[in-house]
Amino acid sequence: MRCVRGRRTFTAQLAARPLVSAGGGVPASAADPVTDRHSLRPLLAALTVLQQRMLALRFFDDLTQTEIAAQLGVKQMQISRLLVATLVQLRTGMLAEPSAVPLGE
């Protein structure tokens, strides 16, 4: 018997799955979520208003790409491309080496 509960339940189940780091075994998110949050904040602030709105609609309002496109007045394919590019941009920023500039300068 299969029970379909909707997108929100499915999304919650995916979010509950541990992320495995490249080293294996240890959830990547368990390393230091506070540092990750502080690292992500300036990267999100650097995004365009459209990118920020799109991410909010997708990950906080749990809308599909088609629903986001209708709200923003663009085609679904454009949302798909923008979403991938934005996530790659954020991932690249999170994986970048920290600045070599000492804290006091």
C-alpha positions in Angstrom: 0.0 0.0 0.0 1.4 3.4 -1.0 0.4 6.6 0.6 1.0 9.9 -1.1 1.1 12.8 1.3 2.2 15.7 -0.9 5.3 17.6 -1.7 5.9 19.0 1.8 6.1 15.5 3.4 8.5 14.4 0.7 10.6 17.4 1.1 10.7 17.0 4.8 11.8 13.4 4.4 14.7 14.5 2.1 15.7 17.1 4.5 15.8 14.6 7.3 18.3 12.4 5.5 21.9 12.9 6.7 24.4 14.3 4.2 27.5 12.3 4.0 30.8 14.1 3.7 33.5 13.2 1.2 35.3 11.5 4.1 32.3 9.2 4.5 30.3 8.3 7.6 30.1 11.7 9.3 27.2 13.9 8.2 28.6 16.9 6.4 26.1 19.2 8.1 27.2 18.0 11.5 30.7 19.5 11.1 29.8 23.0 12.1 26.3 24.3 11.1 27.0 27.7 12.7 30.0 28.3 10.5 28.0 27.1 7.5 25.2 29.6 8.3 27.7 32.5 8.7 29.5 31.5 5.5 26.2 31.3 3.6 24.8 34.7 4.7 27.1 36.9 2.6 26.7 34.6 -0.4 22.9 34.9 -0.2 23.1 38.7 0.2 25.2 38.9 -2.9 22.5 37.2 -5.0 20.1 39.3 -7.1 16.6 40.0 -5.8 15.3 37.6 -8.4 17.6 34.8 -7.3 16.7 35.4 -3.6 13.0 35.4 -4.4 13.3 32.3 -6.4 15.1 30.4 -3.6 12.6 31.6 -1.1 9.7 30.4 -3.2 11.4 27.0 -3.9 12.8 26.1 -0.5 10.6 28.0 2.0 7.3 28.1 0.2 7.9 24.7 -1.4 6.7 25.7 -4.8 7.4 23.9 -8.0 9.4 25.4 -10.8 6.2 25.9 -12.8 4.5 27.7 -9.9 7.6 29.9 -9.4 7.6 30.8 -13.1 3.9 31.8 -12.9 4.5 34.0 -9.9 7.6 35.7 -11.4 6.2 35.9 -14.9 8.9 33.9 -16.7 9.0 30.5 -18.3 9.7 27.3 -16.3 12.8 26.6 -18.3 14.3 29.9 -17.2 13.6 29.1 -13.6 15.2 25.7 -14.0 18.4 27.3 -15.4 18.5 30.1 -12.9 18.0 27.7 -10.0 20.8 25.5 -11.1 23.1 28.4 -11.7 22.3 30.0 -8.4 22.8 26.7 -6.5 26.2 26.2 -8.2 27.2 29.7 -7.3 26.3 29.1 -3.6 28.0 25.7 -3.6 31.1 27.2 -5.1 31.2 30.0 -2.6 30.7 27.5 0.3 33.6 25.3 -0.9 36.0 28.1 -1.6 39.0 28.5 0.6 38.6 31.0 3.4 40.3 34.3 2.8 44.0 34.5 3.8 43.5 38.0 5.1 44.0 38.0 8.9 41.0 39.1 11.0 42.0 42.5 12.3 42.9 44.1 9.0 
